[in-house]
Amino acid sequence: MRMRRALPALLAACLLAGCRHEAPPSSAQIEALAMTAAQRSDAAAEQQLQRLAAQGLPVAQRELGILYRARPAARADAERLLRQAAKAGDAQAAYHLGELYRTPVPGGVADAAAAWSWYQQAAEGGQAKAALRLGLMAKNGDGVPRDAAVAARWLQLASDLGNAHAMFLLSYAYREGDGVPRDAARGMALLEEAAEHEYPPALQELALTVGDATRAGHLMKEATEHRRNNWNRF
C-alpha cells in the first residue's frame, strides 16, 4: 500500500529528472506531475507540464488548463488549452471547459450555450458529472429552456454512469412523473441505489420512507456520518 501511494511521486520525479522514455509519458505520469504542480506549487513540475502540453499531448493540455482555471489572470490560456484537449477527444477537458463557460470570473457573463455544448461532448464521452450538469441545467432552466424530459434523459445517463446525485434526482422524477412516466417502484429502486452509493440525501430520504424503525435509525446515522465527513463524490 505504501508503494502504491509513493508511485505518483516517483513518476513525477522521474519526469522532472528528465528520465528517458521510448514513448510519451502515460496519462498517469502526466496527472501525477500535475498533482505535484498544483498541490506543492512546484514551478519545475509546472514547467515540465507546459513542455508536454506544447508537444500536443491532450492530457497535459487538459491538466495545465485545469491548473490555470484557478488563476483568473490565466483564464484565456486555460480556455485555449482545454479547448485543444477537448477537440482531441479528451472528455474530461470538455467537462472542465463547460465548467469554465458556466461559471465566469466575477463581472463576466456565463455562456450557457457554449457550456451545454462542451458538457454534452463530455457526457457522450462517459463523464458522469457532465451528464449530471446537463440534467440540472435542463431541470432548473439554468441558461437553457426548462425541459423535464431532457433533464430526465441526461440524469438517466449520469445514473447509468454511476452518479448517485443523478440517481437521487431521477428517483423523484419517477415518483412524480416529471419528464418520465410515473413509476413508484422504479423511483424507489433508484433511491435504494443512491443510498447504496452512500449519498447522504438518499440515505436520509430512505430513512423517512422505510417502515423498519431499526433500519431507519441506521440509515440516519450513516447519513449524518457521511455529511460530517464532507461527502462530495457527486
N, C-alpha and C positions, 0 to 999 in steps of 0.2 A: 504493500500500500504506500509506503514511504517513497519507493522508487517511482510509482505512478505519479505522485504529487510532484516529484522533482523533475519529471520528464519535460514539461513545458519549459522550465527554466533552462534545462540543459540544451534543448533545441534552440531557444533564443540565444543562449551564449554561443552556441556553435555558429549561428548566423552572424552574430556580432563579431566573432573572431575571424570571419572570412573562411569558414570551412568550405572545402571544395565539394561541389555537387555535380554529378554527371547529368542530373536532371534538375529542373527548377525546384525550389523548396516546396514542400507539401502544404496543403491548406492548414494542417495542424501546426506546422512550423511557423507559418506566417501569422496565424492567430495568436500563437504563444509570443511572438515578437511584439504584436500589437498590444497584448496584455502587459508586457513589460513596459512599453512606451506609455501606456495610459496609467497604470497603477503606480509606477515608480517615477513618472515624469522623466523617463530616461531619454535624453536627447540623442544618444548614439543609436538606440533602438528605433527612434522615430526617423532618423536619417536613413537607416537601413530600409525601413518600411517605405520611405519616399523613393529610394532607388528601385525597389522591387515594383512599386506602382508605376514608375516611369518605364519599366520594362514591359508594361502592358499586362501584368498579372491581375486578373479581376479580383481575386481575394485580397490582394494587397491594396488595390484601389478602394475596395469596399471598407477594409479596416482603417485605412488612412482617412477616408471620408467620414466614417463614424467618429474617429478621433477629432476631426476638425469640426464636426457638428456641435461639439461642446464649446467651441470658440466663436462667438458672434462675428469677430473680425475675419474669420476664415470661412464664412458661410459660402461664398462663391466657389472656393476651392472644394469644399465639402460637396456641394451640388455637382460640380464637374466630375469629381472622382466617382461619386455614387452613380451618376448617370452613365459613365463609361462602363462601370462594372455591371450595372443593370442591363445595359444594351448588349453586354456579352453573355447575358443569361443568368446572372447571379441573382437569385430570388431574394436573398437577404438584403442585398444592396437596393433592390426595388422597394422592399418594405421600408427601409430607412429613408429612401428618397421620398416615399409617400409621407412619412412622419415629418420630414423637413418641410414639405409643402403645406401640410395640415397645421403645423404649429410654427408660424413665422416668428422672427425675432420681434421684441416689443416695438410697436409702432408700425410694423409691417402688416401686410394683408395676406390672409390664407388663400391658397389656390386649391379649392376643393376638387375641381375638375382634374387638375394635374395629380393631386394626391390620389384620387379614385383610380386613375389610370395605372399608376405605379403599384398601388395596393392590389389591383386586380392581377397584374402580371405576377406579383409576389405570391398571391393566393393560388393562382393557377400553377405556380411552381412549387407548391407544397408548404407555404408559410402559413401556419395556423393563425398567427397574430394578425396577419394581413386580412385573412378571411373574416376574422372577428371584427376588425376595424370596419370593413365594408358593411358587415351586418349592422353594426352600431350606427354608422352614418345613415344607412337607409332607414333604420328603425326610428331614429331621432330626428331625421331631416337635417342632419348636420352638413350643410353646404350642398346637399343634393335633395331632390324631392323625397318626401317621406313615402315609403313603399314597403308595406308589411311583408308582401310576398317575396320581394327582392331581398329584404332583410333575412327572412327565414331561409332562403336559399343559401346565402353566404354563411349564416350561422350553422347550417347543416354541414357545409364543407368544413368549417372550423371544428365542429364537433367530431366529424369523421377523422380529422387530423389530430384529435386528442385534446382539444382545448376545453377545459372544464367550465370556464366562464360562458362559452358558447352553449354548452350542454344545458347549463342552468337557465339561460335566457330562452333557449328553444323549448325547454320543459314548460315554461309559461305560455309560449306561443301555442303549443299543442293543447294545453289546458283551456286556453281562452279562444282557440280557433283564430288566432291572429296571424294571417298570412298563410296558414296551413289548415287543413281540415281538423276540426276539433277531435281530439283523441286523448282522453284522460289517461288511458293505460300507457300510451306512448310517452305522455308527459311525465308520468311517474317513473317510467324506466329511465328517462333522461336525467331526472332528478337523482335517482339512485346512482346512476353512472357518475354524475358530477360529484356526488358525495364520496364515491369510491376513490375519486381523484383528490380527495381531501380539500375540496373547495369550501371554505367556511360558510358562505351564504347558503350553499346547498345543504350542508350538514345541519345548519340551524333550521332551514325550511323543512327538512325531512323530520327533524325532531318534533316540530309542531304538527306534523302530518301523521306520523305513525301512532298506532294505538297502544303500543307497548311502552309503559312508563319507564321501565328499566333501560330499554334501548334508547328512548328519547333522552334520558339523562346522560347516557354515554355519548350520544351524538352532540349534545350541547356542550359537554366538557371538551370533546375533541375540537369543536368549532372554536371555542374560547382559546384553547391551546394554540391552534394554528393562527388565529388572529394575533395572539401575543407574540408569536414568532415571526410576525410580519410576513405572512404568507403572501407571495406575489407572483406565483407561477401561472400567469394568465395565458 
